[in-house]
Amino acid sequence: MADVKKASAMLAESKDAIVPSVDFGTGLPVFRDVGFTGSPPSIWTATIQSLVYSTPQKRYIDAASLGVEAAKARLKDAREQVALDASTAYIELDIVNQQLEDAHQQEQFAGRLVNIEQQRAEAGVDPLSELLQGKLTSAQIKLRRLHLETRAASLDRQLAALTGLPAGSIRIDHASIPEIPQIHGDAPQRELNGVRAAELAASSKFSRARGDEETNYIPELRFFAQYNRNTTLLNSVNQYFAKALPADNFASGISVQVPFFDLGHHARAHESAADALRARIEAEQAQKQNDLEITYLSGSIQELDAQAEIASLRQQIANEQLKSVLAQLNLGNGTGTGPGSEPQLSPKAEELARIDERQKSEDALDAGFELAKARLGLLRVMGHMEDWLDELHGK
C-alpha cells in the first residue's frame, strides 16, 4: 500500500509541473544601503511560474502513471502471496494437529510396549535388546511429538503474523477448509500480477528513458509573471535613475529553454536507457520463471498424487494388519502347536501394529498436505488464485 501511495504521489508531482506555482517573499533592510546595489530594493515579491510546453514532461507523466499501475499490480500480487501463505499454514496446522493426536496415541502404545518388553525381559522370554528396541521406539515417537508441537507453535505464530490476529486466537476447523480446485498446467493461463507488475515497471522506465533522451534536443517553454513592491526606505536608489523608482512593478513572459550542449543530460539519458533495458529483461525472466514453475508444479502434482495414493493404501494395509493381529490375539492363530506351525502372537505384536498403523496415518496426512500445497502453488502461478479467493468470500 505504501508503494501505491508513493507512486501516486510521483504521478501527482509530474502533473503538477504544468500547474502554476506561486511564491511570495518579503524582507526589510537592516542597515541603510550605500551606493548602487544593482537591483531594485523590493519590500516584497510575488512570482508565478508554470510549465507551458515540454514533450519530455509528457513522457514523465506517462512513466509515473505506469508506475502507479505497476504498484497496484504488485499490491495485488502481495495479497495473493499472503493468501497463499496463510492458506498453506492453516492447512498444515490442521494436519499437524491431527498428527499430534496420532503421536499421543503412539506414545501410549509405546509405553505399553516398553512395559510388556520389561516383563518379558525379566521373565527371560525376550533378550534385553528387545527391551532396548522398545525404549528406542518410544524415544523416537517422543521426539516426533516434540517436533510436531514445535511446528504447531511456529505455524500459529506465522498465521498471527499473516492475519494480524493475536497469537493463539485462531482455532482450526477442519470442516472449514474448502476443496482446492484440481487445476492442470494445460488449463488457460491468466496474467499473473507479479509478471504484469514487472512489465508495467519496464514500460514505465522506458517512458522515463525516452523523456530523458528528448530533453537533449526538444525545447521547453515556461510561463512566468512577477510583481515587485519596491521601497525607498533606507536607501538612496532614486539618485541613480532619471525618474523616481515606481512602487508597483509587474513583468511576465514566456521563457524558451533550448538544449544545446549538456553532457550531464546525455549521461542521464544513457543511464535511464540501460535501466529500462534491464527492467525489460527482468520482466521477460519473470514470465519465463513463471512458465517454468507451472511446468514443475504440473509434474510434481502427478507424482504427489501417486505418492498420496500409495500412502493411503499403506494406511489401509496397516489398518487391516492391525485387525488381523487383534483377531489372532482374541481367537488364537489357529495353526496348532505341531511342527511348522506359526507361534502364537504375543501382546507386544498388538502395540507394534497399533504404532505402525498410526505412523502410516501420519504419512498419509503428510502426503495429502504436500499434494494440497502443490495444487495451491499451481493455482497461484496460473493466475487463478484471486478467483478462488473470491469464491471463498462468496460462501
VOGU-3710 file (C-alpha; in Angstrom, 3 decimals, decimal comma):
1> madvkkasam> 0,000/0,000/0,000  2,882/2,362/0,771  4,293/1,742/-2,724  0,937/2,643/-4,285  0,784/5,888/-2,296  4,359/6,730/-3,249  3,688/6,047/-6,953  0,503/8,151/-6,820  2,456/10,987/-5,246  5,081/10,765/-8,007
11> laeskdaivp> 2,315/10,931/-10,624  0,802/13,983/-8,948  4,246/15,588/-8,819  4,725/15,014/-12,565  1,337/16,531/-13,417  1,779/19,471/-11,058  4,655/20,740/-13,218  2,046/22,364/-15,508  0,111/23,844/-12,584  1,244/27,428/-11,850
21> svdfgtglpv> 3,282/27,730/-8,680  3,094/30,904/-6,609  5,977/32,111/-4,482  5,889/35,054/-2,109  8,883/36,627/-0,423  9,442/39,657/1,744  12,282/41,346/3,526  13,184/44,601/5,242  16,607/46,245/5,147  18,608/46,149/8,352
31> frdvgftgsp> 21,028/48,959/7,523  20,772/51,830/5,069  22,025/50,907/1,585  25,097/52,749/0,393  25,708/53,245/-3,326  24,070/51,416/-6,237  23,261/47,792/-5,297  22,430/46,648/-8,830  18,833/45,552/-8,179  15,687/47,461/-7,223
41> psiwtatiqs> 15,047/47,352/-3,456  11,825/45,357/-3,043  9,911/45,079/0,193  8,013/42,036/-1,122  7,849/39,951/-4,292  5,278/37,558/-5,793  6,208/35,163/-8,591  4,050/32,813/-10,677  5,652/30,064/-12,797  4,314/27,147/-14,802
51> lvystpqkry> 5,413/24,752/-17,497  3,722/25,536/-20,814  5,199/23,003/-23,215  7,541/20,058/-22,642  7,445/16,800/-24,549  9,761/15,076/-22,017  7,363/16,032/-19,215  4,595/14,136/-21,030  6,884/11,092/-21,013  7,486/11,536/-17,302
61> idaaslgvea> 3,742/11,734/-16,636  3,188/8,552/-18,646  6,032/6,873/-16,740  4,529/7,882/-13,400  1,081/6,669/-14,486  2,541/3,281/-15,449  4,377/3,258/-12,126  1,045/3,586/-10,301  -0,392/0,649/-12,245  2,749/-1,386/-11,511
71> akarlkdare> 2,460/-0,611/-7,796  -1,205/-1,673/-7,797  -0,295/-4,926/-9,563  2,468/-5,568/-7,003  -0,026/-4,940/-4,211  -2,434/-7,499/-5,685  0,429/-9,938/-6,117  1,488/-9,433/-2,493  -2,080/-10,007/-1,291  -2,301/-13,231/-3,288
81> qvaldastay> 1,029/-14,381/-1,851  -0,146/-13,640/1,690  -3,384/-15,511/0,976  -1,357/-18,452/-0,332  0,957/-18,439/2,689  -1,963/-18,140/5,122  -3,935/-20,916/3,403  -0,908/-23,202/3,348  -0,119/-22,511/7,009  -3,752/-23,097/8,029
91> ieldivnqql> -3,946/-26,419/6,179  -0,568/-27,525/7,565  -1,583/-26,602/11,119  -4,731/-28,706/10,690  -2,544/-31,617/9,516  -0,087/-31,134/12,385  -2,925/-31,139/14,933  -4,180/-34,441/13,551  -0,652/-35,849/13,610  -0,250/-34,720/17,218
101> edahqqeqfa> -3,318/-36,749/18,148  -1,758/-39,756/16,420  1,567/-39,111/18,184  -0,094/-39,012/21,601  -1,773/-42,330/20,850  1,542/-43,748/19,664  3,159/-42,673/22,936  0,522/-44,599/24,852  1,084/-47,678/22,696  4,876/-47,293/23,050
111> grlvnieqqr> 4,549/-47,013/26,826  2,599/-50,258/26,973  5,138/-51,842/24,612  8,011/-50,929/26,948  6,115/-52,382/29,938  5,481/-55,626/28,062  9,114/-55,917/26,997  10,219/-55,150/30,559  8,150/-58,029/31,878  9,269/-60,386/29,108
121> aeagvdplse> 12,918/-59,469/29,638  12,646/-60,039/33,400  10,967/-63,382/32,716  13,759/-64,343/30,319  11,375/-64,694/27,373  12,953/-61,903/25,276  16,556/-60,691/25,246  17,498/-57,273/26,620  17,876/-55,970/23,054  14,104/-56,244/22,573
131> llqgkltsaq> 13,554/-54,041/25,631  16,079/-51,524/24,338  14,403/-51,589/20,946  11,070/-50,829/22,611  12,619/-47,909/24,503  14,154/-46,638/21,269  10,763/-46,748/19,576  9,255/-44,811/22,484  12,033/-42,198/22,352  11,602/-41,761/18,596
141> iklrrlhlet> 7,869/-41,240/18,988  8,501/-38,687/21,745  10,945/-36,826/19,501  8,386/-36,839/16,708  5,745/-35,463/19,094  8,077/-32,677/20,295  8,846/-31,771/16,689  5,130/-31,574/15,891  4,459/-29,370/18,926  7,258/-27,004/17,897
151> raasldrqla> 5,925/-26,904/14,341  2,378/-26,209/15,568  3,594/-23,272/17,683  5,584/-21,914/14,734  2,590/-22,171/12,394  0,365/-20,440/14,938  2,834/-17,527/15,084  3,038/-17,465/11,303  -0,747/-17,287/10,962  -0,866/-14,490/13,537
161> altglpagsi> 1,707/-12,510/11,560  -0,105/-13,097/8,243  -3,594/-12,279/9,511  -2,808/-9,662/12,136  -4,750/-11,631/14,754  -3,351/-12,325/18,234  -1,267/-15,485/18,556  -3,317/-18,428/19,788  -6,636/-16,834/18,815  -7,077/-18,870/15,621
171> ridhasipei> -8,967/-22,118/16,097  -8,514/-24,688/13,370  -11,729/-26,164/11,966  -11,081/-28,995/9,538  -14,578/-28,626/8,046  -13,821/-25,005/7,122  -11,062/-25,991/4,695  -12,540/-25,839/1,167  -11,676/-28,217/-1,592  -8,755/-26,992/-3,675
181> pqihgdapqr> -9,556/-26,910/-7,412  -7,685/-29,600/-9,333  -6,308/-27,251/-11,956  -3,869/-28,582/-14,554  -0,926/-26,985/-16,285  -2,666/-27,113/-19,664  -5,593/-25,029/-18,382  -5,978/-21,446/-19,684  -3,334/-19,310/-18,021  -4,149/-15,846/-16,782
191> elngvraael> -1,694/-12,999/-16,450  0,000/-13,142/-13,088  0,014/-9,879/-11,180  3,704/-10,227/-10,387  4,593/-10,619/-14,072  2,247/-7,774/-15,040  3,869/-5,541/-12,402  7,308/-6,273/-13,863  6,113/-5,485/-17,388  4,467/-2,223/-16,291
201> aasskfsrar> 7,583/-1,228/-14,368  9,669/-1,871/-17,503  7,301/0,226/-19,633  7,484/3,000/-17,042  11,268/3,040/-17,171  11,263/3,033/-20,967  8,954/6,060/-20,969  11,207/7,855/-18,497  14,276/6,962/-20,548  12,615/8,391/-23,647
211> gdeetnyipe> 11,854/11,588/-21,766  15,474/11,875/-20,639  16,599/11,399/-24,240  14,193/14,030/-25,615  15,404/16,521/-23,029  18,618/16,760/-25,035  17,042/18,167/-28,220  13,450/19,363/-27,645  12,938/22,957/-26,385  10,950/23,683/-23,246
221> lrffaqynrn> 8,574/26,616/-22,728  7,716/28,129/-19,357  5,397/30,961/-18,359  6,356/33,435/-15,665  4,867/36,533/-14,045  6,418/38,643/-11,323  5,288/41,564/-9,188  7,655/43,634/-7,065  6,699/46,177/-4,424  9,700/48,472/-4,322
231> ttllnsvnqy> 10,634/50,785/-1,473  12,947/53,758/-0,970  13,190/53,075/2,746  16,791/53,192/3,990  18,237/53,660/0,502  19,027/56,396/-1,985  18,120/54,478/-5,115  16,321/57,457/-6,732  19,656/59,258/-7,052  20,697/56,788/-9,739
241> fakalpadnf> 17,622/56,970/-12,015  16,277/59,757/-14,202  12,836/59,233/-12,724  11,743/58,081/-9,287  11,563/54,347/-8,780  7,898/53,226/-9,100  6,435/51,336/-6,167  4,471/48,843/-8,282  6,342/46,737/-10,849  4,999/43,864/-12,942
251> asgisvqvpf> 6,568/41,676/-15,645  5,526/38,496/-17,481  6,613/36,407/-20,398  7,418/33,044/-21,909  10,892/31,668/-21,404  12,239/29,257/-24,007  14,970/26,862/-22,987  16,749/25,315/-25,973  19,077/22,396/-25,224  22,415/22,908/-26,866
261> fdlghharah> 25,196/21,080/-25,030  24,776/19,305/-21,691  26,891/16,228/-21,015  25,046/15,622/-17,760  21,711/15,180/-19,570  23,317/12,895/-22,147  24,805/10,704/-19,408  21,481/10,546/-17,574  19,727/9,506/-20,795  22,191/6,631/-21,257
271> esaadalrar> 21,718/5,593/-17,629  17,909/5,606/-17,976  18,091/3,579/-21,198  20,285/0,947/-19,543  17,933/0,813/-16,541  14,925/0,380/-18,850  16,634/-2,414/-20,774  17,418/-4,224/-17,548  13,811/-3,876/-16,400  12,579/-5,329/-19,696
281> ieaeqaqkqn> 14,899/-8,328/-19,364  13,762/-8,843/-15,746  10,130/-8,804/-16,891  10,877/-11,437/-19,526  12,729/-13,523/-16,968  9,763/-13,259/-14,589  7,462/-14,665/-17,272  9,889/-17,461/-18,118  10,306/-18,306/-14,445  6,548/-18,442/-14,012
291> dleitylsgs> 6,220/-20,760/-17,033  8,954/-22,963/-15,581  7,151/-23,058/-12,235  3,944/-24,142/-13,966  5,764/-27,000/-15,697  7,468/-28,075/-12,470  4,308/-27,975/-10,349  2,260/-29,787/-13,017  4,729/-32,663/-12,993  5,052/-32,605/-9,199
301> iqeldaqaei> 1,297/-32,839/-8,726  1,165/-36,050/-10,733  3,947/-37,548/-8,599  2,469/-36,275/-5,337  -0,945/-37,617/-6,309  0,618/-41,046/-6,818  2,502/-40,775/-3,516  -0,705/-39,809/-1,712  -2,438/-42,855/-3,199  0,430/-45,106/-2,085
311> aslrqqiane> 0,387/-43,605/1,419  -3,373/-44,137/1,617  -3,034/-47,770/0,531  -0,285/-48,350/3,089  -2,523/-46,909/5,781  -5,348/-49,238/4,730  -2,963/-52,220/4,724  -1,674/-51,287/8,187  -5,249/-50,998/9,415  -6,114/-54,434/8,037
321> qlksvlaqln> -2,943/-55,903/9,563  -3,937/-54,429/12,927  -7,365/-56,043/12,630  -5,694/-59,349/11,780  -3,382/-59,121/14,809  -6,271/-58,300/17,118  -8,280/-61,196/15,745  -5,403/-63,636/16,262  -4,846/-62,395/19,789  -8,524/-62,805/20,610
331> lgngtgtgpg> -9,109/-66,125/18,862  -5,638/-67,623/18,571  -3,777/-68,104/15,322  -5,425/-71,458/14,727  -2,294/-73,155/13,474  -1,807/-75,506/16,356  1,404/-76,442/18,109  2,776/-79,039/15,715  5,921/-78,820/13,639  5,839/-75,982/11,099
341> sepqlspkae> 3,019/-74,120/12,834  3,375/-70,392/13,436  3,982/-69,300/17,032  1,211/-67,631/18,989  1,350/-63,842/18,770  2,497/-62,006/21,897  0,801/-58,871/23,338  3,655/-56,722/22,047  2,533/-57,513/18,477  -0,660/-55,558/19,135
351> elariderqk> 1,224/-52,451/20,299  3,636/-52,652/17,382  0,727/-52,978/14,955  -1,062/-50,024/16,556  2,091/-47,892/16,398  2,639/-48,819/12,759  -0,980/-48,079/11,857  -0,781/-44,609/13,435  2,532/-43,946/11,695  1,030/-44,846/8,345
361> sedaldagfe> -1,828/-42,452/9,134  0,679/-39,654/9,734  2,458/-40,500/6,481  -0,837/-40,302/4,603  -1,538/-36,889/6,136  1,922/-35,670/5,100  1,392/-36,873/1,542  -2,023/-35,209/1,387  -0,591/-31,914/2,598  2,222/-31,914/0,056
371> lakarlgllr> -0,349/-32,509/-2,683  -2,586/-29,692/-1,407  0,385/-27,310/-1,190  1,397/-28,091/-4,766  -2,159/-27,538/-6,009  -2,311/-24,175/-4,238  1,033/-23,235/-5,764  -0,157/-24,136/-9,254  -3,342/-22,166/-8,664  -1,149/-19,176/-7,807
381> vmghmedwld> 1,228/-19,332/-10,785  -1,652/-19,958/-13,198  -3,260/-16,685/-12,132  -6,428/-18,262/-10,676  -5,727/-17,519/-7,029  -7,920/-14,416/-6,962  -10,868/-16,321/-8,450  -10,568/-18,947/-5,723  -10,400/-16,267/-3,029  -13,468/-14,514/-4,458
391> elhgk> -15,311/-17,849/-4,427  -14,391/-18,343/-0,765  -15,565/-14,859/0,166  -18,879/-15,525/-1,533  -19,587/-18,551/0,631
//
